[in-house]
Amino acid sequence: MPGARGVTAETPAARSPFSARLATRRPHHRVDLLLAVGVGGAVGTLVRYEVGVLVPTPTGGFPWATFIVNVAGAFILGLVTTLALERWPPTRYVRPIVGIGFCGGLTTFSTWMVEATQLVDAHHTGTAIIFVVATTTVGLAALIVGVVAARSSTRSLR
């Protein structure tokens, strides 16, 4: 009988070890980290907006503003994450502020895809393909350059 030994579907012993651990955890609302992400995100979003104002995209033209913020975000993420993990003393706030907040607010996957779709819809398929491929390729290269730059700076400082 299922309930004879005191093990029922409602008791933690009847659950998997994973679900039992989840059931005993209390949610940790780290307000300081949420604020760090929010502040970083707000600043990143403002920078993205300003780049969009400074570098407007003509109809059917290459979306340089989105390209710039996505590539810059990839570089910053590679640089700062590598410095935070390999050079700087442990910190609670660099990754939430810069990695999640600022870079998350600065870069934009949704705008990148919407602009690519709009280019295709406006019969500028070649531009859309160049935009998607260039953003991916140059963004990855920028990330690697950021990592290499961070590691180079740590070697020269030792």
C-alpha positions as CSV (number, residue, x, y, z in Angstrom):
1,M,0.0,0.0,0.0
2,P,1.4,3.4,-0.9
3,G,0.6,5.1,2.3
4,A,1.5,2.2,4.7
5,R,5.0,3.4,5.4
6,G,4.2,7.1,5.5
7,V,5.6,7.7,2.0
8,T,3.0,9.5,-0.1
9,A,3.1,11.7,-3.1
10,E,3.0,14.7,-0.8
11,T,6.1,13.9,1.2
12,P,9.6,14.8,0.1
13,A,10.7,11.2,0.3
14,A,8.3,10.3,-2.6
15,R,10.0,12.8,-4.9
16,S,13.2,12.6,-6.7
17,P,16.3,14.0,-4.9
18,F,16.3,16.9,-7.3
19,S,12.7,17.9,-6.6
20,A,13.1,17.3,-2.9
21,R,16.0,19.8,-2.9
22,L,13.9,22.3,-4.8
23,A,11.0,21.9,-2.4
24,T,13.3,22.7,0.6
25,R,14.9,25.7,-0.9
26,R,13.6,29.1,-0.1
27,P,13.7,31.7,-2.9
28,H,16.7,34.0,-2.5
29,H,15.8,37.5,-3.6
30,R,19.1,39.2,-3.8
31,V,17.9,42.7,-4.1
32,D,21.4,44.1,-4.4
33,L,22.1,41.9,-7.4
34,L,18.7,42.7,-9.0
35,L,19.5,46.4,-8.6
36,A,23.0,45.8,-10.1
37,V,21.5,44.1,-13.2
38,G,18.9,46.9,-13.5
39,V,21.4,49.7,-13.3
40,G,23.7,48.0,-15.8
41,G,20.8,47.3,-18.1
42,A,19.5,50.9,-17.9
43,V,22.9,52.3,-18.8
44,G,23.4,49.7,-21.6
45,T,19.9,50.5,-23.0
46,L,20.6,54.2,-23.0
47,V,23.9,53.7,-24.8
48,R,22.1,51.6,-27.4
49,Y,19.5,54.2,-27.9
50,E,22.1,57.0,-28.3
51,V,24.0,54.9,-30.9
52,G,20.7,54.4,-32.8
53,V,20.2,58.2,-32.8
54,L,23.7,58.9,-33.9
55,V,23.8,56.3,-36.6
56,P,20.3,56.2,-38.2
57,T,19.5,53.4,-40.7
58,P,18.1,54.6,-44.1
59,T,15.3,52.4,-45.5
60,G,16.9,49.3,-47.0
61,G,20.3,50.3,-45.7
62,F,22.7,48.3,-43.5
63,P,21.7,48.6,-39.8
64,W,25.0,49.9,-38.6
65,A,23.7,51.0,-35.2
66,T,22.6,47.4,-34.3
67,F,25.8,46.0,-35.8
68,I,27.9,48.4,-33.7
69,V,26.2,47.7,-30.4
70,N,26.2,44.0,-30.8
71,V,29.8,43.8,-31.8
72,A,30.8,46.2,-29.0
73,G,28.8,44.2,-26.5
74,A,30.6,41.0,-27.6
75,F,34.0,42.7,-27.1
76,I,33.0,44.1,-23.7
77,L,31.7,40.8,-22.6
78,G,34.8,38.9,-23.6
79,L,37.1,41.6,-22.0
80,V,35.3,42.1,-18.7
81,T,34.3,38.5,-18.1
82,T,37.9,37.4,-18.6
83,L,39.3,40.1,-16.4
84,A,36.7,39.3,-13.7
85,L,37.5,35.6,-13.8
86,E,41.2,35.7,-14.3
87,R,42.7,39.0,-13.1
88,W,40.5,40.9,-10.7
89,P,39.8,39.8,-7.1
90,P,36.5,38.0,-6.7
91,T,33.6,40.3,-6.8
92,R,29.8,39.9,-6.5
93,Y,28.8,42.8,-8.8
94,V,30.9,42.9,-12.0
95,R,29.1,40.1,-13.9
96,P,25.6,41.2,-12.9
97,I,26.3,44.9,-13.7
98,V,28.4,44.6,-16.8
99,G,27.8,41.1,-18.2
100,I,24.1,40.7,-17.6
101,G,22.9,44.2,-17.2
102,F,25.0,46.5,-19.4
103,C,25.8,44.0,-22.2
104,G,22.2,42.7,-22.0
105,G,20.8,46.2,-22.4
106,L,23.4,47.3,-25.0
107,T,23.1,44.3,-27.3
108,T,19.9,43.3,-29.0
109,F,19.0,40.0,-30.6
110,S,15.4,41.0,-31.1
111,T,16.2,44.2,-33.1
112,W,18.9,42.3,-35.0
113,M,16.3,39.7,-36.2
114,V,13.5,42.2,-36.8
115,E,15.8,44.4,-38.9
116,A,17.0,41.4,-40.9
117,T,13.4,40.4,-41.5
118,Q,12.4,43.9,-42.5
119,L,15.3,43.9,-45.0
120,V,14.1,40.7,-46.5
121,D,10.5,41.9,-46.6
122,A,11.7,45.1,-48.4
123,H,13.5,42.9,-51.0
124,H,17.0,43.7,-49.7
125,T,17.8,40.0,-49.0
126,G,21.5,40.4,-49.8
127,T,21.8,43.2,-47.2
128,A,20.0,41.0,-44.7
129,I,22.3,38.1,-45.3
130,I,25.4,40.2,-45.0
131,F,24.0,41.8,-41.8
132,V,23.3,38.5,-40.1
133,V,26.5,36.8,-41.2
134,A,28.7,39.9,-40.5
135,T,27.1,40.5,-37.1
136,T,27.7,36.8,-36.1
137,T,31.2,36.6,-37.5
138,V,32.5,40.0,-36.4
139,G,30.7,39.6,-33.0
140,L,32.5,36.3,-32.3
141,A,35.8,37.8,-33.4
142,A,35.2,40.8,-31.1
143,L,34.5,38.4,-28.2
144,I,37.8,36.6,-28.9
145,V,39.7,39.9,-29.2
146,G,38.3,40.9,-25.9
147,V,39.4,37.7,-24.2
148,V,42.9,38.0,-25.8
149,A,43.2,41.7,-24.8
150,A,42.2,40.8,-21.2
151,R,44.7,38.0,-21.1
152,S,47.5,40.1,-22.7
153,S,46.9,42.8,-20.1
154,T,47.1,40.3,-17.2
155,R,50.4,38.9,-18.6
156,S,52.0,42.4,-18.8
157,L,50.9,43.3,-15.3
158,R,52.5,40.2,-13.7
